[in-house]
Amino acid sequence: MQDSSDLVIVMTTLPDRATAQHLARILVDEHHAACVQILPGITSVYFWQGELCTESEHLLMIKTLFNNYDDLEARLRSLHPYTEPEIVAIPVCAVSQGYLRWAINSLQNRK
């Protein structure tokens, strides 16, 4: 079971770099995320509405705390251009205490 101060990595994909950067900046500025990394040039293969799709996308790796997940998901949905975005949270099983303190401090001033 997750503790409220446990670090999680939330992943989502976006269609282009400009949208990825815009969304990342909002999430950090509004203190939903301590850090967002943008990984460009991934290829996603999936079925959508009965068709096999292959798309170039950008992956966001969003670092936040478990207790911020619900607000983060709601904000992602409000900003995301996809009808049904991928929003997946992965618990962090180990993290350096210094990085965790930094993340907690970064998220304390939520708007």
C-alpha positions as CSV (number, residue, x, y, z in Angstrom):
1,M,0.0,0.0,0.0
2,Q,1.3,3.5,-0.9
3,D,2.0,6.1,1.7
4,S,0.9,9.7,0.9
5,S,4.6,10.8,0.8
6,D,5.7,8.0,-1.6
7,L,7.1,9.0,-4.9
8,V,5.3,7.9,-8.0
9,I,6.2,8.3,-11.7
10,V,3.2,9.1,-13.9
11,M,3.5,8.5,-17.6
12,T,1.5,10.0,-20.5
13,T,2.1,10.4,-24.2
14,L,1.6,13.4,-26.4
15,P,1.6,13.9,-30.1
16,D,4.3,16.5,-30.4
17,R,7.1,18.3,-28.6
18,A,5.4,21.7,-28.3
19,T,2.4,20.1,-26.6
20,A,4.6,18.0,-24.4
21,Q,6.6,21.1,-23.3
22,H,3.5,23.2,-22.7
23,L,1.9,20.5,-20.5
24,A,5.1,19.8,-18.6
25,R,5.6,23.5,-17.8
26,I,2.0,23.8,-16.5
27,L,2.3,20.7,-14.3
28,V,5.5,21.9,-12.7
29,D,4.4,25.6,-12.4
30,E,1.2,24.5,-10.7
31,H,3.1,22.1,-8.4
32,H,1.3,19.0,-9.6
33,A,4.8,17.6,-10.4
34,A,8.3,18.1,-9.0
35,C,9.9,17.3,-12.3
36,V,8.7,16.3,-15.8
37,Q,11.0,14.6,-18.3
38,I,10.2,14.6,-22.0
39,L,11.4,11.6,-24.0
40,P,11.0,12.4,-27.7
41,G,10.8,10.0,-30.6
42,I,8.9,7.1,-29.2
43,T,6.7,4.9,-31.4
44,S,3.4,3.7,-30.0
45,V,1.5,0.8,-31.6
46,Y,-2.1,0.2,-30.4
47,F,-5.7,-0.4,-31.5
48,W,-8.0,2.6,-31.5
49,Q,-11.6,2.4,-32.6
50,G,-10.9,-1.0,-34.3
51,E,-7.9,0.2,-36.3
52,L,-4.3,-0.7,-35.7
53,C,-2.3,2.5,-35.3
54,T,1.4,3.3,-35.3
55,E,2.2,6.9,-34.1
56,S,5.2,8.9,-33.2
57,E,4.8,10.4,-29.8
58,H,6.6,12.1,-26.9
59,L,6.6,10.4,-23.5
60,L,6.3,12.4,-20.3
61,M,7.7,11.0,-17.1
62,I,6.1,13.0,-14.3
63,K,7.5,12.8,-10.8
64,T,5.0,13.4,-8.0
65,L,3.8,12.1,-4.7
66,F,1.1,9.4,-4.3
67,N,-1.2,11.8,-2.6
68,N,-1.1,14.2,-5.5
69,Y,-2.1,11.6,-8.1
70,D,-5.9,12.4,-8.2
71,D,-5.3,16.1,-8.7
72,L,-2.6,15.4,-11.3
73,E,-4.8,13.0,-13.2
74,A,-7.7,15.6,-13.3
75,R,-5.3,18.3,-14.5
76,L,-3.8,16.1,-17.2
77,R,-7.3,15.2,-18.5
78,S,-8.2,18.8,-18.6
79,L,-5.2,19.7,-20.7
80,H,-4.6,16.6,-22.8
81,P,-5.5,16.6,-26.5
82,Y,-6.3,12.9,-26.6
83,T,-9.9,11.6,-26.1
84,E,-8.6,8.9,-23.8
85,P,-5.0,9.7,-22.7
86,E,-2.6,7.1,-21.3
87,I,-2.2,8.0,-17.6
88,V,-0.2,5.4,-15.7
89,A,1.3,5.7,-12.3
90,I,4.2,3.5,-11.3
91,P,5.2,3.3,-7.6
92,V,8.9,4.0,-6.9
93,C,10.3,1.1,-4.9
94,A,13.5,3.0,-3.9
95,V,14.6,6.6,-4.1
96,S,17.5,8.6,-2.5
97,Q,16.4,10.5,0.5
98,G,17.9,13.7,-0.8
99,Y,15.9,13.5,-4.1
100,L,12.7,12.6,-2.1
101,R,13.2,15.6,0.2
102,W,13.7,17.8,-2.9
103,A,10.5,16.5,-4.5
104,I,8.4,16.9,-1.3
105,N,9.7,20.5,-1.0
106,S,9.0,21.3,-4.6
107,L,5.4,20.1,-4.2
108,Q,4.7,21.9,-0.9
109,N,3.8,25.2,-2.5
110,R,0.8,23.9,-4.5
111,K,-1.5,26.5,-5.9
